[in-house]
Every structure is written in C-alpha cells, then in structure tokens.
Amino acid sequence: KVWGEAQQWCPYYLTRRAINHATILVFNYQYVLDPKVAKLVSAELEAESIIVFDEAHNIDSVCLEALSVTVNERGLEMATR
C-alpha cells in the first residue's frame, strides 16, 4: 500500500501489474469464467500460472449462467432474415 501510494498508483492497476509476476493466484472463479472479465484477467496471466478458485462449490451454476443466452421470439425472427 505504501509503495503504491508513493508511486501514485491505483491499487486496482497495481494488482493488475503484479499478476504478471505471480506464480499462484487465488481468484474468485467469476474472474476467469465470465467471458467479459476473463478477457481482461487471463490476458495478463503467464502460461505457467496456477489458479486456485475460491468458493468453487458454486462453480457449476456460474458456468451455466456465464455461458447461457436468452433467446426470444423477436431475436429468432431477426436471425432468419
């Protein structure tokens, strides 16, 4: 915290930079499984990084939610044109 304040860096961006140097990360699984968030987070991970999911007992429902889409009649009509 002190070093970040001395550099006038936001803790969020400081953490994003530190990800590049970590070998083990403890994440809430939503950071990696949600496609919108994963683009930002996983792009900064090293290939050899180890990810430990916190609260993984809910991972199946989050996967379903993150990768599900809602289709309505209007959307189907637009897709057929």
Secondary structure as UniProt FT lines:
FT   HELIX           2..7
FT   HELIX           11..18
FT   HELIX           19..21
FT   STRAND          24..28
FT   HELIX           30..33
FT   HELIX           35..42
FT   TURN            43..44
FT   TURN            47..48
FT   STRAND          50..54
FT   HELIX           56..58
FT   HELIX           59..66
FT   HELIX           73..79
//
